[in-house]
Amino acid sequence: MWLRINSNTRRYKHLRTSRSFWFLVGLLMACWFGYQQLKSEFQRPQALLVLGGATEREVFAAKFARSHPELPIWVSSGSNPEFAEWVFSEAGIKSDRLHLDYRAVDTVTNFTTLVDELKGRGIESVYLITSDDHMRRAQIIGEIVLGSRGISFKPVAVPSGRTPEPIQKAVRDGARAIIWLTTGYTGANFSQARID
């Protein structure tokens, strides 16, 4: 009888310690995300980061850039260079503001291929431009990848008329961003073989 009570007591203490640990982890994560959100509210963006994948994002970004004439523009794996340059030129954007980068193969690499370049240029805050149905996933990845370098962002959603992506994509790519943060590996080959 004493043995059963003793083992139950140990199990209860272990469970209580485990709950306390996860509560503390959750609290720290909530504080970190809260800090990032607060930081992004007060920090003025210094650049536009446009995630490729739909031409309407570039068209929207070109119009948006006209109202922010001092900001450089990075387009990550968007449409072909000729079309992208034409879209921004038609909007009156000078070519020296435009940086086209084609290293990314998916949403995670949209961030991982440019984050160190942005940081190296002293950029601490960006406008993040992508389609509204893609924004949840982009925000999760951005919090992890951009946040790891102290870069905050303000999301700017491009209306698409599409329903939001499934939460599984956001969870999967959030995990990939954490793996990149700890190992430098993006898992791009794996995600291309599955769903993107």
N, C-alpha and C positions, 0 to 999 in steps of 0.2 A: 504494500500500500504506500509506504513512504517513498519507494522508488518511483511509482507512478506520479505522485505529487511532485517530487523533485524534478523528474523529466518534463512534466508539464510546465513547471515554473521556469525551467531553462528555455523551453520552447517559447513561452510567453515573452521572456526577456529578449530572446533573439528576434522575435517578431516585432517587439516594440522598438528595438534598436534599428532593425531594418526599416520600419516605417519612419522613424526619425531621420534616418539617412536619406531616404527618398524624398521626404518632405523638405529637408535642407537642400538637396539637389534641385528640386522643383522651385523652391524659393529663390535660390541663387540664379537659376535660369530666368525666372520671371523678373528679377531685379535687373539682370543684364539686358533682357529685351526691353524693359521699361526705360532703362538708361539710354539705349540706342534710339528708341522712339523719341524721347525727350531731346536728345542731342540733335536728331534730324530736324526737329521742329525749330530749333534756334540757330542752326547752322545753315548759312546760305550756300546753295549748290554752286560749284565751280565748274561743272561740265555737264554735258548730256551723255548718257549711256543708253544707246538704242540696241535692243536685242533683236537680231535678225530672225527671220522665219516667216514674215508676212510683209509684203510691200507696203501695205497701209501704215505700218509702223514708221517707215522712212518718210512717207508722204506727210504723216502727222508730225513727225519730228522736225521736218523742214519748216513747216508752218510755226511750230512751237519755238524753233530756234530764232525766228524773226523777232519774236518778242523778248529774246534774251541774246542780244547781239554780241555781248562780250564773252559768251561761253563757247569753249571748244566742243566739238561733237565727235563721239566715238560710236561707230556702228560696228557691232560684232556679228560677223558672218551673215550679212544681209544679202540683198540682191546683187547681181553682177555689178562690177565697178562702173561700167558705162551708164547703167540705169541709175544707180545711186548718185553718181556725180551730176547727172542730168536733173534729177529730182531736186537736189539741193541748189543747183545753179538756177533752176527755174524759180525757186523761192527767194533768190537774191542772196544766197549764202556764199561767201567767198570760200574758195577751195582751201585756203590755208587754215580754216577752222575745222575742216572735215578730215577725220582719221578713219579710214576703212581697214578693218582687220578681219581676215578670213581664216584664222587658225581654229576657231571654235567649230565643233561638230554637233553640239547640243547645248541645252540651257546651262548645265553645270560649267561646261568649258567656255560659254559666253563670259562668265565671270572669272574663272581661273586663269584664262589666257591674258586678261587685261588688268587684273587687280594690282599686280606689282608695277606695271607701267604707270597706272594712275597714281599710285602711291609715290613712285619715283618722281613724278611731276609735281608733287606737293598737293595733290587733290585730296581733300578730306570729306567732300560731300558732292553727290551727283543727283541729277534728276534721272530716275530709272524709267525708261519708256518701253512699254511692251503692250500687247493686246490685253484687254480686260479679262478674257478667259484664261490667260496665261499668268496673270499677275500674282496669284497666290503662290505658285511654285517659284516664280522669280523672287518674290519677297523672302521666302524661306531660305533660298540659296544665297541671296544677297546679304541677309542678316549674318549668315555664317561666313561666307567668303569675303565680302567687303568688310564686314565687322571685324574679321580677324586682322585686318590692316588698319583699323581705326577709321574706315571710310563709312560715312552714313549716307543714306539716300532718301529721296522723296519720290514715291511712286507716282507716275503719271500714266493712267490707263487709256489705251486707245480703244474706242468702242468697236466691237467686232460683230455683235449680234449673235455670237455663239454662246453656248452654255459653258460654265466653268469646267475646267479639266477635272478628272477624277482625283480625289484626295490621295490615292495610291501613288500617283506620279510625284506629288509634292513630297510625300513621305520618303519615297525611294530616292529622289534627288537630294533631299535634305540629308539623308544618310550618306549619299555619295559625297556631298560637300564636307561632311564631318570626316569621312575617310580621307579626302584630299587634304584637309587641314592637318591630319595626323600623319599621313604617309606620303603625300604628294601625288598619289594615284587618283585619277578622276573616275575610273571605271567606264570611260566613254565607250570602249569596245563592247562591254557587257550590256550597256543600256541600248546601244544600237541593235544588238541582237534580240533584245526583248521588245519594249515599247518605248516610244518617245513622241 
